[in-house]
Amino acid sequence: MKKRTLFVIAEGAFQSRSTVSATSYQLTQPYIGGADSAYIQRLSTSNISMDMDTFISLDPTVIQTLGVSQVKGLLGSNLPELKSYENQSAVRTWISTRFQADLDYLGLGLKGGKADPITVGVGTIILPTSAGVTGGAGPVNTVAGGASATTTAINRPTFGLHLLLTTLAIAVLYILH
């Protein structure tokens, strides 16, 4: 709380309007541990190369709000130092809440990120437009990957079982991956 109060006073005294100048950053740096996420996010686009000691002095909840590209912008030329700080508590927590593919984008060899999201594949939704489910053949609308077409399908009792088994197999593969 004390850091936050000191930072608000310093920011008010030294801040330029919409960007953070190098001078403003240098003047507020001793109090930056109390900076809010909005200020740090603005700082990440201000071409400032924050040193790692300053970075780890930030409020841990503020660090958690930063995406990979924001950390890259914030650290600038000091980005390679992030690797040597990966076991620091604030950095370790930040790494563990990022997708590994995003961390790999930094090219630093950081490990310990979340498993990357899995795209199961393109699904097909079949909506009968005529002839009931028991009615045999009839046109159906098929939607796959954003494209749609009208096709003719045969509604057999085994079709539902096949669809159920296929869906179950995809779900099992998703869970096992």
Secondary structure by P-SEA (a helix, b strand, c coil): caaaaaaaaaaaaccccccccaaaaaaaccccccccaaaaaaaaaccccccaaaaaaccaaaaaaccaaaaaaaacccccccccccccaaaaaaaaaccaaaaaaacccccccccccccccbbbbbbbccccccccbbbbbbbcccbbbbbbbbbccaaaaaaaaaaaaaaaaaaac
